[in-house]
Amino acid sequence: MGYICAMARELLFQTECGASGDMILAALIDLLDCGEEFCRTFENIGLDVKVAVTDVEKNHLRCKQVTVVTPAKEGEATTWPEIEAFIASTPFSIRVRSNAGLVFRTIFDAEATVHGVNLKEVHLHEVGADDSLVDILGFCFLWEKLDCCPIYFTTLVTGRGSVRSRHGVLPVPPPAVLHMLQGLECRPGEIEDELLTPTGAAILTTFGRQANASRTARPVKTGCGGGHKTFPSTPNLLRAVLEDRDVPAGSDGVWVLESTLDDATPELLAHASEKIVAAGALDVFIAAGLMKKGRPGFLLTALCAEGEREKVIDAIFRESTAIGLRQRLAERIVLRREARAIRVRDREIRLKVSSWRGRVVNVKPEFADVVRLAEELGIPAKEAMRMVLGAIHEKHGPGQD
């Protein structure tokens, strides 16, 4: 028996030669054909930079290349509050600013973990430079043009050997990048160089999911971004492929937004939950637990559709004490649902009926109707529920719909 499928638009990054922030930008600019707009936009956001988008060849293959020229700033480092303040000052939408903050949060969290310090003690050098701000804000700006569609990436190629940093000579991939790659399929490849940069890794792991070997899709449009290094036998390219993919009917994507809080009262969280739902969240739930230093705290989780994500994030920051959040796009399977009714003791009880592949699998009575039945009959609610469930079993027994 066949089932109707829906079509999803997705973005696949083919990372056979790694990924860097400028290669991701170049591939998306090529895909969207918006080089002039990009340069004009990013030379007017308050950074002392010059941006150029050019056509180049890599091993006889055409691609776009992005070059960001910045003045030399020896010894300067950037902190998390400085990054947050700059992002907030830019003219971009809430969605772009929020997404850029999440990418930088991924980098700061990784650096804090590998150096064993608090996030506020981290000082970024290479990744805190103005060109990295262009890379990350630029990606978020371009991704918004694709309606922030789901992102996938192939096996990540990291390169091999060592790389020189302000912390000395480090193995490839560097510790912070390796931390971001936990749980993902990676290989070093044949090239002795750093192929997957911290900015590239942060963008892909913050918003993307790894494509499995059985994934199938129909390419719609392709963009190609070239890196600034040249390798003799391998083209230093990153391809971005916009694809259409069939997904089973009933499946869709939902954004999972999470924040841990150790300074919010239960009363405030209850109020915040109502406001977050009113902003468009599909569900909000709160779990208690222990945080660092043994402090009791809460995990606030909100689920929302892509179209509501911006408003839900705004509500989380406005109504709770969150100073940051994690987000991921998760696939979910949604049963087909319909409203029905059944009569019990001459009273109508509304039902929520859920079906999977043409068969009823769950039938749930409206609890308010069960309580009303109990009050009118003068019996406990649990007894009224047993009566209703018995009536449901007679009408929707095993194998019946």
C-alpha positions as YAML, in Angstrom:
chain: A
units: angstrom
residues:
- id: 1
  name: MET
  ca: [0.00, 0.00, 0.00]
- id: 2
  name: GLY
  ca: [1.43, 3.44, -0.96]
- id: 3
  name: TYR
  ca: [1.25, 6.55, 1.19]
- id: 4
  name: ILE
  ca: [1.18, 10.16, 0.06]
- id: 5
  name: CYS
  ca: [4.47, 12.03, 0.43]
- id: 6
  name: ALA
  ca: [5.12, 15.70, 0.94]
- id: 7
  name: MET
  ca: [8.04, 17.59, -0.56]
- id: 8
  name: ALA
  ca: [10.66, 19.42, 1.53]
- id: 9
  name: ARG
  ca: [13.23, 21.95, 0.33]
- id: 10
  name: GLU
  ca: [16.64, 21.31, 1.93]
- id: 11
  name: LEU
  ca: [20.24, 22.50, 1.63]
- id: 12
  name: LEU
  ca: [23.09, 20.00, 1.39]
- id: 13
  name: PHE
  ca: [26.74, 20.94, 1.88]
- id: 14
  name: GLN
  ca: [29.15, 18.51, 0.21]
- id: 15
  name: THR
  ca: [32.20, 18.71, 2.45]
- id: 16
  name: GLU
  ca: [34.69, 16.46, 0.64]
- id: 17
  name: CYS
  ca: [37.35, 19.16, 1.02]
- id: 18
  name: GLY
  ca: [36.29, 20.43, 4.41]
- id: 19
  name: ALA
  ca: [34.49, 23.72, 5.04]
- id: 20
  name: SER
  ca: [35.43, 27.21, 6.15]
- id: 21
  name: GLY
  ca: [33.33, 30.29, 6.79]
- id: 22
  name: ASP
  ca: [34.37, 32.02, 3.56]
- id: 23
  name: MET
  ca: [33.76, 28.86, 1.49]
- id: 24
  name: ILE
  ca: [30.25, 28.54, 2.94]
- id: 25
  name: LEU
  ca: [29.60, 32.20, 2.09]
- id: 26
  name: ALA
  ca: [30.94, 31.80, -1.44]
- id: 27
  name: ALA
  ca: [28.85, 28.70, -2.13]
- id: 28
  name: LEU
  ca: [25.64, 30.39, -0.95]
- id: 29
  name: ILE
  ca: [26.39, 33.61, -2.86]
- id: 30
  name: ASP
  ca: [26.89, 31.51, -6.00]
- id: 31
  name: LEU
  ca: [23.67, 29.63, -5.31]
- id: 32
  name: LEU
  ca: [21.69, 32.84, -4.74]
- id: 33
  name: ASP
  ca: [23.56, 35.00, -7.28]
- id: 34
  name: CYS
  ca: [23.76, 37.93, -4.85]
- id: 35
  name: GLY
  ca: [27.43, 38.93, -4.77]
- id: 36
  name: GLU
  ca: [26.92, 42.67, -5.28]
- id: 37
  name: GLU
  ca: [24.19, 42.86, -2.63]
- id: 38
  name: PHE
  ca: [26.34, 40.92, -0.19]
- id: 39
  name: CYS
  ca: [29.37, 43.21, -0.59]
- id: 40
  name: ARG
  ca: [27.22, 46.33, -0.33]
- id: 41
  name: THR
  ca: [25.48, 45.06, 2.79]
- id: 42
  name: PHE
  ca: [28.55, 43.95, 4.72]
- id: 43
  name: GLU
  ca: [30.63, 47.02, 4.02]
- id: 44
  name: ASN
  ca: [27.97, 49.05, 5.83]
- id: 45
  name: ILE
  ca: [27.36, 47.27, 9.13]
- id: 46
  name: GLY
  ca: [29.97, 49.01, 11.23]
- id: 47
  name: LEU
  ca: [33.05, 46.86, 10.54]
- id: 48
  name: ASP
  ca: [36.26, 48.21, 9.08]
- id: 49
  name: VAL
  ca: [36.32, 45.67, 6.23]
- id: 50
  name: LYS
  ca: [36.42, 45.47, 2.46]
- id: 51
  name: VAL
  ca: [34.50, 42.56, 0.93]
- id: 52
  name: ALA
  ca: [35.12, 41.18, -2.57]
- id: 53
  name: VAL
  ca: [33.32, 38.37, -4.40]
- id: 54
  name: THR
  ca: [35.15, 37.06, -7.45]
- id: 55
  name: ASP
  ca: [34.96, 34.24, -9.99]
- id: 56
  name: VAL
  ca: [37.91, 31.83, -9.77]
- id: 57
  name: GLU
  ca: [38.89, 28.39, -10.98]
- id: 58
  name: LYS
  ca: [39.92, 25.47, -8.81]
- id: 59
  name: ASN
  ca: [41.41, 22.56, -10.79]
- id: 60
  name: HIS
  ca: [39.58, 23.89, -13.89]
- id: 61
  name: LEU
  ca: [36.24, 24.12, -12.06]
- id: 62
  name: ARG
  ca: [34.47, 27.48, -11.81]
- id: 63
  name: CYS
  ca: [33.47, 28.78, -8.39]
- id: 64
  name: LYS
  ca: [32.93, 31.94, -6.35]
- id: 65
  name: GLN
  ca: [35.45, 33.16, -3.82]
- id: 66
  name: VAL
  ca: [34.90, 35.63, -0.97]
- id: 67
  name: THR
  ca: [37.75, 37.78, 0.31]
- id: 68
  name: VAL
  ca: [37.40, 39.91, 3.44]
- id: 69
  name: VAL
  ca: [40.19, 42.42, 3.93]
- id: 70
  name: THR
  ca: [40.63, 43.79, 7.46]
- id: 71
  name: PRO
  ca: [43.26, 46.06, 9.02]
- id: 72
  name: ALA
  ca: [45.90, 44.25, 11.09]
- id: 73
  name: LYS
  ca: [45.01, 44.28, 14.81]
- id: 74
  name: GLU
  ca: [47.88, 42.65, 16.62]
- id: 75
  name: GLY
  ca: [47.15, 41.10, 19.99]
- id: 76
  name: GLU
  ca: [43.44, 41.96, 20.10]
- id: 77
  name: ALA
  ca: [40.95, 39.40, 21.36]
- id: 78
  name: THR
  ca: [37.16, 39.37, 21.50]
- id: 79
  name: THR
  ca: [34.91, 38.41, 24.41]
- id: 80
  name: TRP
  ca: [31.38, 37.04, 24.46]
- id: 81
  name: PRO
  ca: [29.80, 40.33, 25.68]
- id: 82
  name: GLU
  ca: [31.58, 42.22, 22.88]
- id: 83
  name: ILE
  ca: [30.28, 39.79, 20.25]
- id: 84
  name: GLU
  ca: [26.75, 39.99, 21.65]
- id: 85
  name: ALA
  ca: [26.82, 43.79, 21.71]
- id: 86
  name: PHE
  ca: [28.05, 44.05, 18.13]
- id: 87
  name: ILE
  ca: [25.50, 41.57, 16.78]
- id: 88
  name: ALA
  ca: [22.71, 43.45, 18.57]
- id: 89
  name: SER
  ca: [23.86, 46.72, 16.93]
- id: 90
  name: THR
  ca: [23.60, 45.42, 13.36]
- id: 91
  name: PRO
  ca: [20.63, 46.25, 11.12]
- id: 92
  name: PHE
  ca: [19.71, 42.63, 10.45]
- id: 93
  name: SER
  ca: [16.45, 40.90, 11.40]
- id: 94
  name: ILE
  ca: [15.90, 39.25, 14.77]
- id: 95
  name: ARG
  ca: [16.26, 35.87, 13.08]
- id: 96
  name: VAL
  ca: [19.67, 36.70, 11.59]
- id: 97
  name: ARG
  ca: [20.98, 38.23, 14.82]
- id: 98
  name: SER
  ca: [19.70, 35.33, 16.90]
- id: 99
  name: ASN
  ca: [21.20, 32.71, 14.57]
- id: 100
  name: ALA
  ca: [24.56, 34.50, 14.52]
- id: 101
  name: GLY
  ca: [24.57, 34.55, 18.31]
- id: 102
  name: LEU
  ca: [23.95, 30.81, 18.37]
- id: 103
  name: VAL
  ca: [26.91, 30.09, 16.08]
- id: 104
  name: PHE
  ca: [29.22, 32.21, 18.23]
- id: 105
  name: ARG
  ca: [27.81, 30.52, 21.34]
- id: 106
  name: THR
  ca: [28.83, 27.15, 19.86]
- id: 107
  name: ILE
  ca: [32.39, 28.44, 19.42]
- id: 108
  name: PHE
  ca: [32.61, 30.03, 22.87]
- id: 109
  name: ASP
  ca: [31.17, 26.91, 24.55]
- id: 110
  name: ALA
  ca: [33.72, 24.68, 22.76]
- id: 111
  name: GLU
  ca: [36.62, 26.97, 23.69]
- id: 112
  name: ALA
  ca: [35.45, 27.18, 27.32]
- id: 113
  name: THR
  ca: [35.24, 23.39, 27.53]
- id: 114
  name: VAL
  ca: [38.66, 22.60, 26.06]
- id: 115
  name: HIS
  ca: [40.40, 25.30, 28.12]
- id: 116
  name: GLY
  ca: [38.50, 24.46, 31.32]
- id: 117
  name: VAL
  ca: [37.23, 28.00, 31.94]
- id: 118
  name: ASN
  ca: [33.92, 29.82, 32.25]
- id: 119
  name: LEU
  ca: [32.36, 31.08, 29.01]
- id: 120
  name: LYS
  ca: [32.84, 34.71, 30.11]
- id: 121
  name: GLU
  ca: [36.56, 34.07, 30.55]
- id: 122
  name: VAL
  ca: [37.06, 33.00, 26.91]
- id: 123
  name: HIS
  ca: [38.90, 35.41, 24.63]
- id: 124
  name: LEU
  ca: [38.75, 34.61, 20.92]
- id: 125
  name: HIS
  ca: [41.63, 35.63, 18.69]
- id: 126
  name: GLU
  ca: [41.37, 34.23, 15.14]
- id: 127
  name: VAL
  ca: [37.62, 33.49, 15.32]
- id: 128
  name: GLY
  ca: [36.88, 36.81, 17.04]
- id: 129
  name: ALA
  ca: [38.27, 38.86, 14.15]
- id: 130
  name: ASP
  ca: [36.12, 41.02, 11.90]
- id: 131
  name: ASP
  ca: [36.32, 38.56, 9.01]
- id: 132
  name: SER
  ca: [34.74, 35.88, 11.21]
- id: 133
  name: LEU
  ca: [31.93, 38.28, 12.05]
- id: 134
  name: VAL
  ca: [31.35, 38.70, 8.31]
- id: 135
  name: ASP
  ca: [31.47, 34.91, 7.80]
- id: 136
  name: ILE
  ca: [28.93, 34.13, 10.52]
- id: 137
  name: LEU
  ca: [26.57, 37.07, 10.09]
- id: 138
  name: GLY
  ca: [26.90, 36.59, 6.34]
- id: 139
  name: PHE
  ca: [25.89, 32.96, 6.50]
- id: 140
  name: CYS
  ca: [22.84, 33.81, 8.63]
- id: 141
  name: PHE
  ca: [21.92, 36.64, 6.24]
- id: 142
  name: LEU
  ca: [22.09, 34.32, 3.22]
- id: 143
  name: TRP
  ca: [20.38, 31.38, 4.96]
- id: 144
  name: GLU
  ca: [17.43, 33.64, 5.74]
- id: 145
  name: LYS
  ca: [17.01, 34.15, 1.98]
- id: 146
  name: LEU
  ca: [16.44, 30.37, 1.79]
- id: 147
  name: ASP
  ca: [13.84, 30.66, 4.56]
- id: 148
  name: CYS
  ca: [16.25, 28.90, 6.94]
- id: 149
  name: CYS
  ca: [15.50, 25.56, 5.27]
- id: 150
  name: PRO
  ca: [16.89, 22.38, 6.89]
- id: 151
  name: ILE
  ca: [20.64, 21.91, 6.41]
- id: 152
  name: TYR
  ca: [22.46, 18.62, 5.85]
- id: 153
  name: PHE
  ca: [26.14, 17.89, 5.33]
- id: 154
  name: THR
  ca: [28.14, 14.88, 4.18]
- id: 155
  name: THR
  ca: [30.98, 13.17, 6.05]
- id: 156
  name: LEU
  ca: [33.20, 15.92, 7.42]
- id: 157
  name: VAL
  ca: [36.79, 15.95, 6.16]
- id: 158
  name: THR
  ca: [39.05, 17.62, 8.71]
- id: 159
  name: GLY
  ca: [42.50, 17.43, 7.14]
- id: 160
  name: ARG
  ca: [45.56, 16.14, 8.95]
- id: 161
  name: GLY
  ca: [48.85, 17.32, 10.43]
- id: 162
  name: SER
  ca: [49.14, 20.41, 12.63]
- id: 163
  name: VAL
  ca: [48.17, 24.08, 12.65]
- id: 164
  name: ARG
  ca: [49.84, 27.06, 14.28]
- id: 165
  name: SER
  ca: [47.70, 29.20, 16.60]
- id: 166
  name: ARG
  ca: [48.16, 31.71, 19.40]
- id: 167
  name: HIS
  ca: [48.21, 28.72, 21.75]
- id: 168
  name: GLY
  ca: [51.11, 27.19, 19.85]
- id: 169
  name: VAL
  ca: [51.18, 24.27, 17.40]
- id: 170
  name: LEU
  ca: [47.98, 22.23, 17.64]
- id: 171
  name: PRO
  ca: [46.95, 18.95, 16.00]
- id: 172
  name: VAL
  ca: [44.36, 18.97, 13.19]
- id: 173
  name: PRO
  ca: [41.51, 19.17, 13.95]
- id: 174
  name: PRO
  ca: [42.19, 21.65, 16.78]
- id: 175
  name: PRO
  ca: [40.68, 20.80, 20.19]
- id: 176
  name: ALA
  ca: [37.68, 23.17, 19.92]
- id: 177
  name: VAL
  ca: [36.76, 21.84, 16.46]
- id: 178
  name: LEU
  ca: [37.11, 18.26, 17.67]
- id: 179
  name: HIS
  ca: [34.72, 19.10, 20.53]
- id: 180
  name: MET
  ca: [32.12, 20.40, 18.06]
- id: 181
  name: LEU
  ca: [32.40, 17.21, 16.00]
- id: 182
  name: GLN
  ca: [31.52, 14.81, 18.81]
- id: 183
  name: GLY
  ca: [29.08, 12.16, 17.59]
- id: 184
  name: LEU
  ca: [29.57, 12.95, 13.87]
- id: 185
  name: GLU
  ca: [31.22, 10.91, 11.13]
- id: 186
  name: CYS
  ca: [34.57, 12.44, 10.15]
- id: 187
  name: ARG
  ca: [37.71, 11.43, 8.29]
- id: 188
  name: PRO
  ca: [41.09, 13.16, 7.95]
- id: 189
  name: GLY
  ca: [41.38, 12.83, 4.16]
- id: 190
  name: GLU
  ca: [44.67, 12.87, 2.26]
- id: 191
  name: ILE
  ca: [45.60, 16.56, 2.52]
- id: 192
  name: GLU
  ca: [48.01, 17.66, 5.23]
- id: 193
  name: ASP
  ca: [46.36, 20.94, 6.19]
- id: 194
  name: GLU
  ca: [43.45, 22.30, 8.24]
- id: 195
  name: LEU
  ca: [40.40, 21.78, 6.02]
- id: 196
  name: LEU
  ca: [37.58, 22.20, 8.53]
- id: 197
  name: THR
  ca: [37.95, 25.54, 10.32]
- id: 198
  name: PRO
  ca: [36.32, 26.50, 13.64]
- id: 199
  name: THR
  ca: [33.89, 28.86, 11.87]
- id: 200
  name: GLY
  ca: [32.92, 26.24, 9.28]
- id: 201
  name: ALA
  ca: [32.48, 23.56, 11.94]
- id: 202
  name: ALA
  ca: [30.40, 25.89, 14.14]
- id: 203
  name: ILE
  ca: [28.00, 26.86, 11.33]
- id: 204
  name: LEU
  ca: [27.44, 23.28, 10.19]
- id: 205
  name: THR
  ca: [27.11, 21.70, 13.64]
- id: 206
  name: THR
  ca: [24.86, 24.46, 15.03]
- id: 207
  name: PHE
  ca: [22.23, 24.23, 12.32]
- id: 208
  name: GLY
  ca: [22.97, 21.13, 10.26]
- id: 209
  name: ARG
  ca: [22.48, 17.41, 10.49]
- id: 210
  name: GLN
  ca: [24.66, 14.76, 8.95]
- id: 211
  name: ALA
  ca: [23.16, 13.12, 5.87]
- id: 212
  name: ASN
  ca: [23.04, 9.35, 6.01]
- id: 213
  name: ALA
  ca: [24.11, 7.12, 3.14]
- id: 214
  name: SER
  ca: [20.52, 6.24, 2.17]
- id: 215
  name: ARG
  ca: [19.35, 9.85, 1.82]
- id: 216
  name: THR
  ca: [17.90, 10.60, -1.62]
- id: 217
  name: ALA
  ca: [16.90, 13.96, -3.08]
- id: 218
  name: ARG
  ca: [16.43, 15.88, -6.35]
- id: 219
  name: PRO
  ca: [18.96, 18.71, -6.93]
- id: 220
  name: VAL
  ca: [17.32, 22.02, -7.82]
- id: 221
  name: LYS
  ca: [20.25, 24.44, -7.88]
- id: 222
  name: THR
  ca: [23.95, 24.31, -7.01]
- id: 223
  name: GLY
  ca: [26.44, 26.86, -5.72]
- id: 224
  name: CYS
  ca: [30.20, 26.36, -5.55]
- id: 225
  name: GLY
  ca: [32.56, 28.13, -3.16]
- id: 226
  name: GLY
  ca: [36.34, 28.05, -3.42]
- id: 227
  name: GLY
  ca: [38.84, 28.36, -0.60]
- id: 228
  name: HIS
  ca: [41.97, 30.51, -0.75]
- id: 229
  name: LYS
  ca: [44.37, 27.57, -0.62]
- id: 230
  name: THR
  ca: [45.27, 25.46, -3.65]
- id: 231
  name: PHE
  ca: [45.95, 21.73, -3.48]
- id: 232
  name: PRO
  ca: [47.57, 19.91, -6.44]
- id: 233
  name: SER
  ca: [45.31, 16.88, -6.70]
- id: 234
  name: THR
  ca: [42.09, 17.99, -5.00]
- id: 235
  name: PRO
  ca: [39.94, 21.04, -5.87]
- id: 236
  name: ASN
  ca: [39.52, 23.15, -2.74]
- id: 237
  name: LEU
  ca: [35.75, 23.49, -3.19]
- id: 238
  name: LEU
  ca: [32.58, 23.38, -1.13]
- id: 239
  name: ARG
  ca: [29.32, 22.72, -2.96]
- id: 240
  name: ALA
  ca: [25.94, 23.85, -1.66]
- id: 241
  name: VAL
  ca: [23.08, 21.96, -3.28]
- id: 242
  name: LEU
  ca: [19.48, 23.11, -2.92]
- id: 243
  name: GLU
  ca: [17.34, 19.98, -3.09]
- id: 244
  name: ASP
  ca: [13.77, 18.75, -3.03]
- id: 245
  name: ARG
  ca: [13.20, 15.64, -0.97]
- id: 246
  name: ASP
  ca: [10.11, 13.50, -0.49]
- id: 247
  name: VAL
  ca: [9.11, 12.98, 3.12]
- id: 248
  name: PRO
  ca: [6.35, 10.65, 4.35]
- id: 249
  name: ALA
  ca: [2.96, 12.22, 4.93]
- id: 250
  name: GLY
  ca: [2.61, 13.14, 8.56]
- id: 251
  name: SER
  ca: [6.29, 13.93, 9.06]
- id: 252
  name: ASP
  ca: [7.56, 17.44, 9.51]
- id: 253
  name: GLY
  ca: [10.32, 19.43, 11.14]
- id: 254
  name: VAL
  ca: [10.07, 21.13, 14.51]
- id: 255
  name: TRP
  ca: [12.58, 23.45, 16.16]
- id: 256
  name: VAL
  ca: [13.68, 22.47, 19.66]
- id: 257
  name: LEU
  ca: [14.74, 25.51, 21.69]
- id: 258
  name: GLU
  ca: [16.40, 24.88, 25.07]
- id: 259
  name: SER
  ca: [17.83, 27.02, 27.83]
- id: 260
  name: THR
  ca: [19.08, 26.13, 31.31]
- id: 261
  name: LEU
  ca: [18.12, 28.57, 34.07]
- id: 262
  name: ASP
  ca: [19.35, 28.79, 37.66]
- id: 263
  name: ASP
  ca: [17.94, 32.20, 38.58]
- id: 264
  name: ALA
  ca: [14.22, 31.92, 37.75]
- id: 265
  name: THR
  ca: [11.39, 31.32, 40.23]
- id: 266
  name: PRO
  ca: [8.64, 28.78, 39.53]
- id: 267
  name: GLU
  ca: [6.11, 31.63, 39.37]
- id: 268
  name: LEU
  ca: [8.15, 33.44, 36.72]
- id: 269
  name: LEU
  ca: [8.60, 30.26, 34.68]
- id: 270
  name: ALA
  ca: [4.88, 29.51, 34.74]
- id: 271
  name: HIS
  ca: [4.13, 33.00, 33.47]
- id: 272
  name: ALA
  ca: [6.91, 32.80, 30.87]
- id: 273
  name: SER
  ca: [5.56, 29.46, 29.60]
- id: 274
  name: GLU
  ca: [2.15, 31.01, 28.95]
- id: 275
  name: LYS
  ca: [3.72, 33.89, 27.03]
- id: 276
  name: ILE
  ca: [5.96, 31.55, 25.00]
- id: 277
  name: VAL
  ca: [2.92, 29.47, 23.99]
- id: 278
  name: ALA
  ca: [1.06, 32.64, 23.09]
- id: 279
  name: ALA
  ca: [4.02, 33.60, 20.86]
- id: 280
  name: GLY
  ca: [3.48, 30.45, 18.80]
- id: 281
  name: ALA
  ca: [5.21, 27.55, 20.58]
- id: 282
  name: LEU
  ca: [3.64, 24.15, 19.94]
- id: 283
  name: ASP
  ca: [4.60, 23.03, 23.44]
- id: 284
  name: VAL
  ca: [6.65, 24.22, 26.40]
- id: 285
  name: PHE
  ca: [7.90, 21.99, 29.19]
- id: 286
  name: ILE
  ca: [10.16, 22.55, 32.17]
- id: 287
  name: ALA
  ca: [12.34, 19.97, 33.90]
- id: 288
  name: ALA
  ca: [14.10, 20.48, 37.23]
- id: 289
  name: GLY
  ca: [17.68, 19.39, 37.77]
- id: 290
  name: LEU
  ca: [21.08, 20.20, 39.20]
- id: 291
  name: MET
  ca: [23.38, 22.61, 37.40]
- id: 292
  name: LYS
  ca: [27.02, 23.50, 37.96]
- id: 293
  name: LYS
  ca: [28.22, 23.83, 41.55]
- id: 294
  name: GLY
  ca: [25.22, 21.76, 42.66]
- id: 295
  name: ARG
  ca: [22.74, 24.58, 42.10]
- id: 296
  name: PRO
  ca: [19.10, 23.58, 41.51]
- id: 297
  name: GLY
  ca: [17.84, 24.86, 38.19]
- id: 298
  name: PHE
  ca: [15.46, 24.25, 35.32]
- id: 299
  name: LEU
  ca: [15.66, 23.17, 31.69]
- id: 300
  name: LEU
  ca: [13.19, 25.20, 29.64]
- id: 301
  name: THR
  ca: [12.31, 23.55, 26.32]
- id: 302
  name: ALA
  ca: [10.02, 24.98, 23.66]
- id: 303
  name: LEU
  ca: [8.92, 23.35, 20.40]
- id: 304
  name: CYS
  ca: [7.86, 25.46, 17.44]
- id: 305
  name: ALA
  ca: [7.48, 25.48, 13.67]
- id: 306
  name: GLU
  ca: [9.97, 27.36, 11.51]
- id: 307
  name: GLY
  ca: [7.53, 30.19, 10.84]
- id: 308
  name: GLU
  ca: [7.12, 30.87, 14.57]
- id: 309
  name: ARG
  ca: [10.74, 30.42, 15.66]
- id: 310
  name: GLU
  ca: [11.68, 34.09, 15.59]
- id: 311
  name: LYS
  ca: [8.70, 35.10, 17.76]
- id: 312
  name: VAL
  ca: [9.22, 32.21, 20.18]
- id: 313
  name: ILE
  ca: [12.92, 33.04, 20.65]
- id: 314
  name: ASP
  ca: [11.96, 36.67, 21.27]
- id: 315
  name: ALA
  ca: [9.42, 35.56, 23.90]
- id: 316
  name: ILE
  ca: [11.96, 33.30, 25.65]
- id: 317
  name: PHE
  ca: [14.46, 36.13, 26.00]
- id: 318
  name: ARG
  ca: [11.81, 38.70, 26.91]
- id: 319
  name: GLU
  ca: [9.87, 36.67, 29.48]
- id: 320
  name: SER
  ca: [12.49, 34.40, 31.08]
- id: 321
  name: THR
  ca: [15.93, 34.95, 32.58]
- id: 322
  name: ALA
  ca: [17.65, 33.10, 29.69]
- id: 323
  name: ILE
  ca: [20.82, 34.73, 28.36]
- id: 324
  name: GLY
  ca: [21.28, 32.18, 25.57]
- id: 325
  name: LEU
  ca: [19.67, 29.08, 24.13]
- id: 326
  name: ARG
  ca: [20.44, 26.02, 22.07]
- id: 327
  name: GLN
  ca: [18.41, 25.11, 19.03]
- id: 328
  name: ARG
  ca: [18.16, 22.16, 16.71]
- id: 329
  name: LEU
  ca: [15.81, 21.10, 13.96]
- id: 330
  name: ALA
  ca: [14.27, 17.72, 14.76]
- id: 331
  name: GLU
  ca: [12.15, 15.50, 12.56]
- id: 332
  name: ARG
  ca: [8.86, 14.35, 14.02]
- id: 333
  name: ILE
  ca: [6.04, 12.06, 12.93]
- id: 334
  name: VAL
  ca: [2.57, 13.49, 13.45]
- id: 335
  name: LEU
  ca: [-0.47, 11.25, 13.41]
- id: 336
  name: ARG
  ca: [-3.52, 12.35, 11.43]
- id: 337
  name: ARG
  ca: [-5.98, 13.73, 13.96]
- id: 338
  name: GLU
  ca: [-9.69, 14.44, 13.85]
- id: 339
  name: ALA
  ca: [-12.44, 15.36, 16.27]
- id: 340
  name: ARG
  ca: [-15.29, 12.92, 16.89]
- id: 341
  name: ALA
  ca: [-17.88, 12.41, 19.59]
- id: 342
  name: ILE
  ca: [-19.53, 9.57, 21.49]
- id: 343
  name: ARG
  ca: [-22.62, 9.50, 23.70]
- id: 344
  name: VAL
  ca: [-22.37, 8.15, 27.26]
- id: 345
  name: ARG
  ca: [-25.53, 8.17, 29.43]
- id: 346
  name: ASP
  ca: [-27.15, 10.48, 26.83]
- id: 347
  name: ARG
  ca: [-24.37, 13.00, 27.16]
- id: 348
  name: GLU
  ca: [-21.94, 13.93, 24.38]
- id: 349
  name: ILE
  ca: [-18.24, 13.31, 25.03]
- id: 350
  name: ARG
  ca: [-15.82, 14.82, 22.55]
- id: 351
  name: LEU
  ca: [-12.95, 12.61, 21.36]
- id: 352
  name: LYS
  ca: [-9.52, 13.21, 19.85]
- id: 353
  name: VAL
  ca: [-8.94, 10.40, 17.35]
- id: 354
  name: SER
  ca: [-5.45, 9.74, 15.95]
- id: 355
  name: SER
  ca: [-4.75, 7.50, 12.95]
- id: 356
  name: TRP
  ca: [-1.61, 5.93, 11.51]
- id: 357
  name: ARG
  ca: [-1.61, 4.52, 7.98]
- id: 358
  name: GLY
  ca: [-5.38, 4.46, 7.80]
- id: 359
  name: ARG
  ca: [-6.01, 2.80, 11.18]
- id: 360
  name: VAL
  ca: [-7.14, 4.34, 14.45]
- id: 361
  name: VAL
  ca: [-4.39, 3.90, 17.02]
- id: 362
  name: ASN
  ca: [-5.37, 6.36, 19.79]
- id: 363
  name: VAL
  ca: [-8.68, 7.68, 21.03]
- id: 364
  name: LYS
  ca: [-8.64, 10.20, 23.88]
- id: 365
  name: PRO
  ca: [-11.70, 11.79, 25.50]
- id: 366
  name: GLU
  ca: [-11.76, 15.49, 26.34]
- id: 367
  name: PHE
  ca: [-11.14, 15.51, 30.08]
- id: 368
  name: ALA
  ca: [-13.41, 18.52, 30.61]
- id: 369
  name: ASP
  ca: [-16.31, 16.47, 29.20]
- id: 370
  name: VAL
  ca: [-15.42, 13.56, 31.49]
- id: 371
  name: VAL
  ca: [-15.45, 15.87, 34.53]
- id: 372
  name: ARG
  ca: [-18.81, 17.31, 33.46]
- id: 373
  name: LEU
  ca: [-20.21, 13.76, 33.14]
- id: 374
  name: ALA
  ca: [-18.92, 12.91, 36.62]
- id: 375
  name: GLU
  ca: [-20.51, 16.02, 38.16]
- id: 376
  name: GLU
  ca: [-23.86, 15.48, 36.49]
- id: 377
  name: LEU
  ca: [-23.96, 11.82, 37.57]
- id: 378
  name: GLY
  ca: [-22.56, 12.54, 41.03]
- id: 379
  name: ILE
  ca: [-19.69, 10.06, 40.67]
- id: 380
  name: PRO
  ca: [-15.87, 10.38, 40.91]
- id: 381
  name: ALA
  ca: [-14.08, 11.51, 37.76]
- id: 382
  name: LYS
  ca: [-12.07, 8.27, 37.65]
- id: 383
  name: GLU
  ca: [-15.32, 6.27, 37.50]
- id: 384
  name: ALA
  ca: [-16.67, 8.50, 34.75]
- id: 385
  name: MET
  ca: [-13.43, 7.96, 32.85]
- id: 386
  name: ARG
  ca: [-13.84, 4.19, 33.09]
- id: 387
  name: MET
  ca: [-17.36, 4.50, 31.69]
- id: 388
  name: VAL
  ca: [-16.16, 6.62, 28.78]
- id: 389
  name: LEU
  ca: [-13.24, 4.31, 28.02]
- id: 390
  name: GLY
  ca: [-15.59, 1.34, 28.04]
- id: 391
  name: ALA
  ca: [-17.86, 3.05, 25.50]
- id: 392
  name: ILE
  ca: [-14.85, 3.92, 23.38]
- id: 393
  name: HIS
  ca: [-13.63, 0.32, 23.46]
- id: 394
  name: GLU
  ca: [-17.00, -0.89, 22.19]
- id: 395
  name: LYS
  ca: [-16.94, 1.54, 19.26]
- id: 396
  name: HIS
  ca: [-13.17, 1.68, 18.53]
- id: 397
  name: GLY
  ca: [-11.99, -1.73, 19.54]
- id: 398
  name: PRO
  ca: [-8.78, -3.36, 18.26]
- id: 399
  name: GLY
  ca: [-8.62, -3.25, 14.45]
- id: 400
  name: GLN
  ca: [-11.71, -1.01, 14.10]
- id: 401
  name: ASP
  ca: [-11.83, 2.52, 12.71]
...
